[in-house]
């Protein structure tokens, strides 16, 4: 039962803090503080490092991008609707949609690579060899 309370208590505090907010900017601040309290940036860094240790460089790159993308979504939300009072349910729906729309760029895992592409449609700068 104690483990259940350890999980539920922070969520209840988060919900209570969100419910007391009067606008999107305050809700976004509470969300950000909740993510910091859960040590999400540190956990993402650990996941990224573990992926590097396994040699999964693309996965590591995705983990590195998650926090930046989350902050971008929250910042855009504040910029667009900062003083608006959307209500907790609407805020939740919209922020969830923002998180679902996150996209990640794939960075080449190494400098030494071979790319196969149609040269007329390719945008590859500084090609050293082409067959």
PyMOL commands that place a pseudoatom at each C-alpha (Angstrom):
pseudoatom trace, name=CA, resn=UNK, resi=1, chain=A, elem=C, hetatm=0, pos=[0.000, 0.000, 0.000]
pseudoatom trace, name=CA, resn=UNK, resi=2, chain=A, elem=C, hetatm=0, pos=[2.896, 2.349, 0.728]
pseudoatom trace, name=CA, resn=UNK, resi=3, chain=A, elem=C, hetatm=0, pos=[4.194, 2.152, -2.860]
pseudoatom trace, name=CA, resn=UNK, resi=4, chain=A, elem=C, hetatm=0, pos=[0.754, 3.052, -4.175]
pseudoatom trace, name=CA, resn=UNK, resi=5, chain=A, elem=C, hetatm=0, pos=[0.730, 6.212, -2.030]
pseudoatom trace, name=CA, resn=UNK, resi=6, chain=A, elem=C, hetatm=0, pos=[4.216, 7.140, -3.268]
pseudoatom trace, name=CA, resn=UNK, resi=7, chain=A, elem=C, hetatm=0, pos=[2.827, 7.109, -6.798]
pseudoatom trace, name=CA, resn=UNK, resi=8, chain=A, elem=C, hetatm=0, pos=[-0.552, 8.672, -6.160]
pseudoatom trace, name=CA, resn=UNK, resi=9, chain=A, elem=C, hetatm=0, pos=[0.488, 11.523, -3.835]
pseudoatom trace, name=CA, resn=UNK, resi=10, chain=A, elem=C, hetatm=0, pos=[2.554, 13.489, -6.418]
pseudoatom trace, name=CA, resn=UNK, resi=11, chain=A, elem=C, hetatm=0, pos=[-0.174, 13.046, -9.024]
pseudoatom trace, name=CA, resn=UNK, resi=12, chain=A, elem=C, hetatm=0, pos=[-2.836, 14.294, -6.628]
pseudoatom trace, name=CA, resn=UNK, resi=13, chain=A, elem=C, hetatm=0, pos=[-0.665, 17.305, -5.728]
pseudoatom trace, name=CA, resn=UNK, resi=14, chain=A, elem=C, hetatm=0, pos=[-0.134, 18.004, -9.420]
pseudoatom trace, name=CA, resn=UNK, resi=15, chain=A, elem=C, hetatm=0, pos=[-3.880, 17.813, -10.111]
pseudoatom trace, name=CA, resn=UNK, resi=16, chain=A, elem=C, hetatm=0, pos=[-4.640, 20.075, -7.150]
pseudoatom trace, name=CA, resn=UNK, resi=17, chain=A, elem=C, hetatm=0, pos=[-2.066, 22.645, -8.315]
pseudoatom trace, name=CA, resn=UNK, resi=18, chain=A, elem=C, hetatm=0, pos=[-3.434, 22.542, -11.876]
pseudoatom trace, name=CA, resn=UNK, resi=19, chain=A, elem=C, hetatm=0, pos=[-6.988, 22.981, -10.652]
pseudoatom trace, name=CA, resn=UNK, resi=20, chain=A, elem=C, hetatm=0, pos=[-5.989, 26.163, -8.809]
pseudoatom trace, name=CA, resn=UNK, resi=21, chain=A, elem=C, hetatm=0, pos=[-4.536, 27.745, -11.967]
pseudoatom trace, name=CA, resn=UNK, resi=22, chain=A, elem=C, hetatm=0, pos=[-6.405, 30.544, -13.696]
pseudoatom trace, name=CA, resn=UNK, resi=23, chain=A, elem=C, hetatm=0, pos=[-4.703, 30.546, -17.098]
pseudoatom trace, name=CA, resn=UNK, resi=24, chain=A, elem=C, hetatm=0, pos=[-2.566, 28.556, -19.531]
pseudoatom trace, name=CA, resn=UNK, resi=25, chain=A, elem=C, hetatm=0, pos=[0.679, 30.174, -18.391]
pseudoatom trace, name=CA, resn=UNK, resi=26, chain=A, elem=C, hetatm=0, pos=[0.116, 29.064, -14.790]
pseudoatom trace, name=CA, resn=UNK, resi=27, chain=A, elem=C, hetatm=0, pos=[-0.912, 25.551, -15.886]
pseudoatom trace, name=CA, resn=UNK, resi=28, chain=A, elem=C, hetatm=0, pos=[2.177, 25.291, -18.060]
pseudoatom trace, name=CA, resn=UNK, resi=29, chain=A, elem=C, hetatm=0, pos=[4.399, 26.382, -15.174]
pseudoatom trace, name=CA, resn=UNK, resi=30, chain=A, elem=C, hetatm=0, pos=[2.823, 23.748, -12.900]
pseudoatom trace, name=CA, resn=UNK, resi=31, chain=A, elem=C, hetatm=0, pos=[3.336, 21.084, -15.586]
pseudoatom trace, name=CA, resn=UNK, resi=32, chain=A, elem=C, hetatm=0, pos=[6.977, 22.113, -16.040]
pseudoatom trace, name=CA, resn=UNK, resi=33, chain=A, elem=C, hetatm=0, pos=[7.615, 22.057, -12.282]
pseudoatom trace, name=CA, resn=UNK, resi=34, chain=A, elem=C, hetatm=0, pos=[5.977, 18.629, -12.035]
pseudoatom trace, name=CA, resn=UNK, resi=35, chain=A, elem=C, hetatm=0, pos=[8.263, 17.252, -14.761]
pseudoatom trace, name=CA, resn=UNK, resi=36, chain=A, elem=C, hetatm=0, pos=[11.298, 18.747, -13.003]
pseudoatom trace, name=CA, resn=UNK, resi=37, chain=A, elem=C, hetatm=0, pos=[10.151, 17.297, -9.674]
pseudoatom trace, name=CA, resn=UNK, resi=38, chain=A, elem=C, hetatm=0, pos=[9.980, 13.861, -11.317]
pseudoatom trace, name=CA, resn=UNK, resi=39, chain=A, elem=C, hetatm=0, pos=[13.564, 14.367, -12.601]
pseudoatom trace, name=CA, resn=UNK, resi=40, chain=A, elem=C, hetatm=0, pos=[12.486, 13.816, -16.202]
pseudoatom trace, name=CA, resn=UNK, resi=41, chain=A, elem=C, hetatm=0, pos=[15.510, 15.615, -17.764]
pseudoatom trace, name=CA, resn=UNK, resi=42, chain=A, elem=C, hetatm=0, pos=[17.923, 13.484, -15.726]
pseudoatom trace, name=CA, resn=UNK, resi=43, chain=A, elem=C, hetatm=0, pos=[16.057, 10.273, -16.556]
pseudoatom trace, name=CA, resn=UNK, resi=44, chain=A, elem=C, hetatm=0, pos=[16.102, 11.109, -20.264]
pseudoatom trace, name=CA, resn=UNK, resi=45, chain=A, elem=C, hetatm=0, pos=[19.845, 11.749, -20.038]
pseudoatom trace, name=CA, resn=UNK, resi=46, chain=A, elem=C, hetatm=0, pos=[20.318, 8.359, -18.378]
pseudoatom trace, name=CA, resn=UNK, resi=47, chain=A, elem=C, hetatm=0, pos=[18.302, 6.670, -21.122]
pseudoatom trace, name=CA, resn=UNK, resi=48, chain=A, elem=C, hetatm=0, pos=[20.356, 8.467, -23.756]
pseudoatom trace, name=CA, resn=UNK, resi=49, chain=A, elem=C, hetatm=0, pos=[23.641, 7.421, -22.165]
pseudoatom trace, name=CA, resn=UNK, resi=50, chain=A, elem=C, hetatm=0, pos=[22.449, 3.813, -21.827]
pseudoatom trace, name=CA, resn=UNK, resi=51, chain=A, elem=C, hetatm=0, pos=[21.586, 3.809, -25.535]
pseudoatom trace, name=CA, resn=UNK, resi=52, chain=A, elem=C, hetatm=0, pos=[25.056, 5.157, -26.383]
pseudoatom trace, name=CA, resn=UNK, resi=53, chain=A, elem=C, hetatm=0, pos=[26.628, 2.444, -24.239]
pseudoatom trace, name=CA, resn=UNK, resi=54, chain=A, elem=C, hetatm=0, pos=[24.655, -0.176, -26.221]
pseudoatom trace, name=CA, resn=UNK, resi=55, chain=A, elem=C, hetatm=0, pos=[25.702, 1.435, -29.503]
pseudoatom trace, name=CA, resn=UNK, resi=56, chain=A, elem=C, hetatm=0, pos=[22.137, 2.538, -30.295]
pseudoatom trace, name=CA, resn=UNK, resi=57, chain=A, elem=C, hetatm=0, pos=[23.045, 6.046, -31.450]
pseudoatom trace, name=CA, resn=UNK, resi=58, chain=A, elem=C, hetatm=0, pos=[19.729, 6.801, -33.170]
pseudoatom trace, name=CA, resn=UNK, resi=59, chain=A, elem=C, hetatm=0, pos=[17.824, 5.886, -30.011]
pseudoatom trace, name=CA, resn=UNK, resi=60, chain=A, elem=C, hetatm=0, pos=[20.194, 8.069, -27.989]
pseudoatom trace, name=CA, resn=UNK, resi=61, chain=A, elem=C, hetatm=0, pos=[19.509, 10.977, -30.346]
pseudoatom trace, name=CA, resn=UNK, resi=62, chain=A, elem=C, hetatm=0, pos=[15.763, 10.561, -29.838]
pseudoatom trace, name=CA, resn=UNK, resi=63, chain=A, elem=C, hetatm=0, pos=[16.136, 10.608, -26.046]
pseudoatom trace, name=CA, resn=UNK, resi=64, chain=A, elem=C, hetatm=0, pos=[18.252, 13.758, -26.332]
pseudoatom trace, name=CA, resn=UNK, resi=65, chain=A, elem=C, hetatm=0, pos=[15.495, 15.484, -28.319]
pseudoatom trace, name=CA, resn=UNK, resi=66, chain=A, elem=C, hetatm=0, pos=[12.546, 14.599, -26.068]
pseudoatom trace, name=CA, resn=UNK, resi=67, chain=A, elem=C, hetatm=0, pos=[13.079, 17.211, -23.338]
pseudoatom trace, name=CA, resn=UNK, resi=68, chain=A, elem=C, hetatm=0, pos=[13.776, 19.982, -25.832]
pseudoatom trace, name=CA, resn=UNK, resi=69, chain=A, elem=C, hetatm=0, pos=[10.600, 19.097, -27.743]
pseudoatom trace, name=CA, resn=UNK, resi=70, chain=A, elem=C, hetatm=0, pos=[8.491, 18.972, -24.576]
pseudoatom trace, name=CA, resn=UNK, resi=71, chain=A, elem=C, hetatm=0, pos=[9.725, 22.427, -23.575]
pseudoatom trace, name=CA, resn=UNK, resi=72, chain=A, elem=C, hetatm=0, pos=[9.025, 23.715, -27.092]
pseudoatom trace, name=CA, resn=UNK, resi=73, chain=A, elem=C, hetatm=0, pos=[5.420, 22.480, -26.915]
pseudoatom trace, name=CA, resn=UNK, resi=74, chain=A, elem=C, hetatm=0, pos=[4.907, 24.109, -23.519]
pseudoatom trace, name=CA, resn=UNK, resi=75, chain=A, elem=C, hetatm=0, pos=[6.543, 27.372, -24.681]
pseudoatom trace, name=CA, resn=UNK, resi=76, chain=A, elem=C, hetatm=0, pos=[4.392, 27.496, -27.818]
pseudoatom trace, name=CA, resn=UNK, resi=77, chain=A, elem=C, hetatm=0, pos=[1.301, 26.871, -25.734]
pseudoatom trace, name=CA, resn=UNK, resi=78, chain=A, elem=C, hetatm=0, pos=[2.158, 29.780, -23.424]
pseudoatom trace, name=CA, resn=UNK, resi=79, chain=A, elem=C, hetatm=0, pos=[3.004, 32.022, -26.374]
pseudoatom trace, name=CA, resn=UNK, resi=80, chain=A, elem=C, hetatm=0, pos=[-0.308, 31.336, -28.127]
pseudoatom trace, name=CA, resn=UNK, resi=81, chain=A, elem=C, hetatm=0, pos=[-2.708, 31.150, -25.177]
pseudoatom trace, name=CA, resn=UNK, resi=82, chain=A, elem=C, hetatm=0, pos=[-0.778, 32.342, -22.116]
pseudoatom trace, name=CA, resn=UNK, resi=83, chain=A, elem=C, hetatm=0, pos=[-3.467, 34.477, -20.491]
pseudoatom trace, name=CA, resn=UNK, resi=84, chain=A, elem=C, hetatm=0, pos=[-6.425, 32.386, -21.652]
pseudoatom trace, name=CA, resn=UNK, resi=85, chain=A, elem=C, hetatm=0, pos=[-8.377, 30.269, -19.187]
pseudoatom trace, name=CA, resn=UNK, resi=86, chain=A, elem=C, hetatm=0, pos=[-9.103, 27.109, -21.147]
pseudoatom trace, name=CA, resn=UNK, resi=87, chain=A, elem=C, hetatm=0, pos=[-10.122, 24.966, -18.236]
pseudoatom trace, name=CA, resn=UNK, resi=88, chain=A, elem=C, hetatm=0, pos=[-8.257, 21.916, -17.041]
pseudoatom trace, name=CA, resn=UNK, resi=89, chain=A, elem=C, hetatm=0, pos=[-9.887, 19.438, -19.433]
pseudoatom trace, name=CA, resn=UNK, resi=90, chain=A, elem=C, hetatm=0, pos=[-9.221, 21.566, -22.526]
pseudoatom trace, name=CA, resn=UNK, resi=91, chain=A, elem=C, hetatm=0, pos=[-5.655, 22.273, -21.393]
pseudoatom trace, name=CA, resn=UNK, resi=92, chain=A, elem=C, hetatm=0, pos=[-5.079, 18.553, -20.910]
pseudoatom trace, name=CA, resn=UNK, resi=93, chain=A, elem=C, hetatm=0, pos=[-6.518, 17.686, -24.321]
pseudoatom trace, name=CA, resn=UNK, resi=94, chain=A, elem=C, hetatm=0, pos=[-4.507, 20.342, -26.139]
pseudoatom trace, name=CA, resn=UNK, resi=95, chain=A, elem=C, hetatm=0, pos=[-1.196, 19.660, -24.376]
pseudoatom trace, name=CA, resn=UNK, resi=96, chain=A, elem=C, hetatm=0, pos=[-1.680, 15.937, -25.030]
pseudoatom trace, name=CA, resn=UNK, resi=97, chain=A, elem=C, hetatm=0, pos=[-2.243, 16.672, -28.727]
pseudoatom trace, name=CA, resn=UNK, resi=98, chain=A, elem=C, hetatm=0, pos=[0.920, 18.792, -28.734]
pseudoatom trace, name=CA, resn=UNK, resi=99, chain=A, elem=C, hetatm=0, pos=[2.948, 15.963, -27.214]
pseudoatom trace, name=CA, resn=UNK, resi=100, chain=A, elem=C, hetatm=0, pos=[1.480, 13.440, -29.657]
pseudoatom trace, name=CA, resn=UNK, resi=101, chain=A, elem=C, hetatm=0, pos=[2.547, 15.619, -32.569]
pseudoatom trace, name=CA, resn=UNK, resi=102, chain=A, elem=C, hetatm=0, pos=[6.220, 15.629, -31.532]
pseudoatom trace, name=CA, resn=UNK, resi=103, chain=A, elem=C, hetatm=0, pos=[8.580, 14.558, -34.271]
pseudoatom trace, name=CA, resn=UNK, resi=104, chain=A, elem=C, hetatm=0, pos=[12.212, 13.641, -34.031]
pseudoatom trace, name=CA, resn=UNK, resi=105, chain=A, elem=C, hetatm=0, pos=[14.933, 14.210, -36.548]
pseudoatom trace, name=CA, resn=UNK, resi=106, chain=A, elem=C, hetatm=0, pos=[17.214, 11.300, -37.220]
pseudoatom trace, name=CA, resn=UNK, resi=107, chain=A, elem=C, hetatm=0, pos=[20.832, 12.251, -37.060]
pseudoatom trace, name=CA, resn=UNK, resi=108, chain=A, elem=C, hetatm=0, pos=[23.221, 9.992, -38.945]
pseudoatom trace, name=CA, resn=UNK, resi=109, chain=A, elem=C, hetatm=0, pos=[24.716, 7.616, -36.379]
pseudoatom trace, name=CA, resn=UNK, resi=110, chain=A, elem=C, hetatm=0, pos=[28.261, 8.117, -37.631]
pseudoatom trace, name=CA, resn=UNK, resi=111, chain=A, elem=C, hetatm=0, pos=[30.245, 10.288, -39.991]
pseudoatom trace, name=CA, resn=UNK, resi=112, chain=A, elem=C, hetatm=0, pos=[31.438, 7.316, -42.056]
pseudoatom trace, name=CA, resn=UNK, resi=113, chain=A, elem=C, hetatm=0, pos=[28.371, 6.178, -43.932]
pseudoatom trace, name=CA, resn=UNK, resi=114, chain=A, elem=C, hetatm=0, pos=[27.063, 5.252, -47.317]
pseudoatom trace, name=CA, resn=UNK, resi=115, chain=A, elem=C, hetatm=0, pos=[23.945, 6.924, -48.682]
pseudoatom trace, name=CA, resn=UNK, resi=116, chain=A, elem=C, hetatm=0, pos=[22.052, 5.577, -51.657]
pseudoatom trace, name=CA, resn=UNK, resi=117, chain=A, elem=C, hetatm=0, pos=[19.915, 8.185, -53.366]
pseudoatom trace, name=CA, resn=UNK, resi=118, chain=A, elem=C, hetatm=0, pos=[18.778, 9.522, -56.699]
pseudoatom trace, name=CA, resn=UNK, resi=119, chain=A, elem=C, hetatm=0, pos=[21.274, 12.317, -57.409]
pseudoatom trace, name=CA, resn=UNK, resi=120, chain=A, elem=C, hetatm=0, pos=[18.675, 14.515, -59.081]
pseudoatom trace, name=CA, resn=UNK, resi=121, chain=A, elem=C, hetatm=0, pos=[16.456, 14.505, -55.997]
pseudoatom trace, name=CA, resn=UNK, resi=122, chain=A, elem=C, hetatm=0, pos=[19.238, 14.362, -53.452]
pseudoatom trace, name=CA, resn=UNK, resi=123, chain=A, elem=C, hetatm=0, pos=[20.289, 17.308, -51.300]
pseudoatom trace, name=CA, resn=UNK, resi=124, chain=A, elem=C, hetatm=0, pos=[23.583, 15.901, -50.122]
pseudoatom trace, name=CA, resn=UNK, resi=125, chain=A, elem=C, hetatm=0, pos=[26.263, 18.572, -49.825]
pseudoatom trace, name=CA, resn=UNK, resi=126, chain=A, elem=C, hetatm=0, pos=[29.965, 17.933, -50.358]
pseudoatom trace, name=CA, resn=UNK, resi=127, chain=A, elem=C, hetatm=0, pos=[29.714, 14.488, -51.908]
pseudoatom trace, name=CA, resn=UNK, resi=128, chain=A, elem=C, hetatm=0, pos=[33.225, 13.064, -52.222]
pseudoatom trace, name=CA, resn=UNK, resi=129, chain=A, elem=C, hetatm=0, pos=[32.383, 10.021, -54.375]
pseudoatom trace, name=CA, resn=UNK, resi=130, chain=A, elem=C, hetatm=0, pos=[29.438, 9.136, -56.479]
pseudoatom trace, name=CA, resn=UNK, resi=131, chain=A, elem=C, hetatm=0, pos=[28.806, 6.055, -58.610]
for i in range(1, 131): cmd.bond("trace and resi %d" % i, "trace and resi %d" % (i + 1))
show_as sticks, trace
zoom trace
